[in-house]
């Protein structure tokens, strides 16, 4: 097991390295000079060379990358152009707000999606299977930001039962999950956020369970007189690695991919910060946030792989 | 020749029922699709949406760009505007009809690019030697390490938005996954006996790839590509919603959703319409893709 863990971690290092290269090159994808955003429009040639030297932009690209990497590893992601605060503080603050959303959306999505999928998989072709399959297709095809808007129209505009946007009357600084006046701001974004993962997890679980159910060992279990409940327990355990892989991916998506939902609900998380950074052309924040979020994604994948091998020893051996 | 061929047929025709005709692979796929009402029904809707996009100028009751200060955010049916007007007084129905163009374009073009590039890379990676495979697949792994929405937003955000940049970003998001599908399919075929037989008869690599590999790889690649269309439509309208895709005043469902959202308290119903259009299109493509997948499944 230990060897497998070491092997997997070693595999993740080049990927993390590649991710950092992609994030670094984002600056050079931007049209025009990366300096354009900082320099006044009437800057003289002298000033440009001076600032280029100050930022190290006159050195060759690989050197620039290594310098940048050295800063990043020590937690220095540069300064935000629009707020003049260190990017790392901005990112961690926003990430904390996203984490509040995710910590409610993940259990909701995983439990609902898994239950739906397992039920459908155990009764393939029956009514419950058809309903779940239909609901899962809807969940997967739904533009979730539109669902958010529709929920706002129903519950905030028409019924006036829940707040439409934001993170509470006092903003994010004093968000207190235990107070209803704050917690009610969570309801709509959490439901919206969990919709796509529910669809995807239900689909995968259904397929995995139905596939395992068709295998020969299930017949053997039944033949030796095991109760149906015990058979299902075996089936669920055997379908777990596949389901876990998808759940891990969805967890990663929820951590980083909620930019649309956070924009719809103006939830001050990492996604909302990203969309603000794009509007303000705040490249350091854009770069820092994406690097941070993709590293979380890489780490999640690593953890999922290790968990999978913990459940299923066959993966370890191959 | 005709005599010997027709003679037995003529004698069998009357008494014995004709032997069951054996369908080829595509015959079977076609037969399955023709007998799948769900796929047929949603396929018809997809066709309607495509026709609507093509013939938008003929179908739209008004000019989708014509603004009017006094006609802003009018309700359904107001002065001949069947679905009312938007925040700049433009006819909403005309804009919805024209919006199908950019949405379909941004749904299909990135998938086509990704299929061509990712598929080619995958076949090369699957068929070429170990080093080439490692070089291609490890590069793809890096792009795999980004959540797809994030990667699309990051690339088009850094490049500065616009329809072409959005399409390029989406294509880049799909290429790694497409490459993996093609690589897996190629690697599976590669070790089979008939490839070795072809090589033994003196066929060159290009000939083998063209006649023996592609036929086995195109199926899975096509199935995967068809499932990506709805994802691409969703992501593209998401980009437009964030201001990174189609630029105003071009009618686009994602963009309309984001501008009409500002008037959510005044005209909630018109605000929900563009999203409904995205939803219907995406679910139709999804179900058609599911139908194609099960029709093309050789195991059934």
Interface residues (C-beta under 8 A of the other chain):
Chain A: X14 X15 X16 X18 X19 X21 X22 X23 X26 X27 X29 X30 X31 X137 X138 X140 X141 X142 X143 X145 X146 X147 X149 X150 X152 X153 X157 X158 X164 X252 X253 X255 X256 X257 X259 X260 X263 X264 X274 X275 X277 X278 X279 X283 X286 X290 X293 X294 X297 X298 X301
Chain B: X138 X139 X141 X142 X143 X145 X146 X147 X148 X149 X150 X153 X154 X155 X157 X158 X159 X160 X230 X234 X237 X238 X241 X242 X243 X244 X257 X261 X264 X265 X268 X271 X272 X274 X275 X276 X278 X279 X282 X283 X285 X286 X287 X290
